[in-house]
Amino acid sequence: MRKADVKTEKDVIEYLKDWSVFERAVYVATFRIPNGKVSTYSRIAEKIARPKAQRAVANALHNNPLYPIVPCHRVVKSDGGFGGEEKAAAGRRRHVEREGVPTRHGRVILRDDILY
């Protein structure tokens, strides 16, 4: 399967069949985040029943082979900040802003209507 052929959750799973169960779960949970919403590393960890695995979620998303199909730019730190190197973080911030996610002082304004 080619990356360009990935359109559904089932396709994500098939494309990542050689990846770990944990990584597939992270990418599927992230794939589900709708446009205009964000989640946090902690929330993704909770959604995949690994509530203490926030750092592992972040590490998995750092290696996302399906960007932008799996929208890892929509996953932020618990304080609404964008982790990682400054230039990359600024790019993710601009991307979510274009999708309609409100930010202030370089962080997402985490509200119930924004969080997934």
C-alpha positions as CSV (number, residue, x, y, z in Angstrom):
1,M,0.0,0.0,0.0
2,R,1.2,3.5,-0.9
3,K,1.0,6.4,1.5
4,A,-1.2,8.2,-1.1
5,D,-3.8,5.4,-0.8
6,V,-4.3,5.8,2.9
7,K,-7.8,7.3,3.4
8,T,-9.5,5.5,6.3
9,E,-8.7,4.2,9.7
10,K,-8.5,0.7,8.3
11,D,-5.9,1.9,5.8
12,V,-3.8,3.4,8.6
13,I,-3.8,0.1,10.3
14,E,-2.9,-1.8,7.1
15,Y,-0.2,0.7,6.2
16,L,1.4,0.3,9.6
17,K,1.0,-3.5,9.9
18,D,4.7,-3.9,10.6
19,W,4.8,-1.2,13.3
20,S,4.2,-2.0,17.0
21,V,0.6,-2.3,18.4
22,F,1.4,0.7,20.6
23,E,2.4,2.9,17.6
24,R,-0.6,1.8,15.5
25,A,-2.9,2.7,18.4
26,V,-1.2,6.1,18.7
27,Y,-1.5,6.8,15.0
28,V,-5.2,5.7,14.8
29,A,-6.1,7.8,17.8
30,T,-4.4,10.8,16.2
31,F,-6.0,10.1,12.8
32,R,-9.4,10.6,14.5
33,I,-8.7,14.2,15.6
34,P,-11.0,16.3,13.5
35,N,-9.9,19.5,11.7
36,G,-10.2,22.5,14.0
37,K,-9.6,20.4,17.2
38,V,-6.5,19.4,19.1
39,S,-5.6,16.7,21.7
40,T,-2.8,16.4,24.1
41,Y,-0.2,13.7,24.5
42,S,-1.9,12.8,27.8
43,R,-5.3,12.5,26.2
44,I,-4.0,10.3,23.4
45,A,-2.3,8.1,26.0
46,E,-5.6,7.8,27.9
47,K,-7.5,7.0,24.7
48,I,-5.3,4.1,24.0
49,A,-5.5,2.8,27.6
50,R,-1.9,3.7,28.4
51,P,-2.4,6.8,30.7
52,K,1.2,7.1,31.8
53,A,2.6,6.8,28.3
54,Q,2.6,10.5,27.3
55,R,6.3,10.6,26.5
56,A,6.0,7.4,24.4
57,V,3.1,9.0,22.5
58,A,5.2,12.1,21.8
59,N,8.1,9.9,20.6
60,A,5.8,7.9,18.3
61,L,4.4,11.0,16.8
62,H,7.8,12.4,16.3
63,N,8.4,9.5,13.8
64,N,5.0,9.8,12.1
65,P,5.3,8.1,8.7
66,L,1.8,9.3,7.6
67,Y,1.9,13.0,8.1
68,P,-0.3,14.9,7.2
69,I,-2.8,12.0,6.9
70,V,-2.3,11.3,10.6
71,P,-2.4,14.9,11.8
72,C,0.3,14.9,14.5
73,H,0.4,18.7,14.4
74,R,-2.9,18.6,16.3
75,V,-1.4,17.0,19.4
76,V,0.0,19.5,21.9
77,K,1.4,19.5,25.4
78,S,-0.9,19.7,28.4
79,D,-0.3,23.4,28.7
80,G,-1.2,24.0,25.0
81,G,2.4,24.4,24.0
82,F,4.1,22.9,21.0
83,G,7.0,20.8,22.0
84,G,10.2,20.2,20.1
85,E,12.6,22.4,18.2
86,E,11.4,26.0,17.9
87,K,11.1,26.2,14.1
88,A,9.1,22.9,13.9
89,A,6.9,24.0,16.8
90,A,6.2,27.3,15.1
91,G,5.2,25.4,11.9
92,R,2.8,23.2,13.9
93,R,1.3,26.3,15.6
94,R,0.7,28.0,12.2
95,H,-0.8,24.9,10.9
96,V,-3.4,24.6,13.7
97,E,-4.1,28.3,13.5
98,R,-5.0,27.9,9.8
99,E,-7.4,25.1,10.8
100,G,-9.2,27.5,13.1
101,V,-7.6,26.5,16.5
102,P,-7.2,29.6,18.7
103,T,-3.8,30.4,20.2
104,R,-2.4,33.0,22.4
105,H,1.3,33.6,23.2
106,G,2.3,30.6,21.1
107,R,0.0,28.1,22.9
108,V,-3.4,26.6,22.0
109,I,-6.2,28.0,24.1
110,L,-7.4,24.7,25.6
111,R,-11.1,24.8,25.8
112,D,-13.7,22.0,25.8
113,D,-14.9,22.9,22.3
114,I,-11.3,22.7,21.0
115,L,-10.1,19.5,22.8
116,Y,-10.7,16.1,21.3
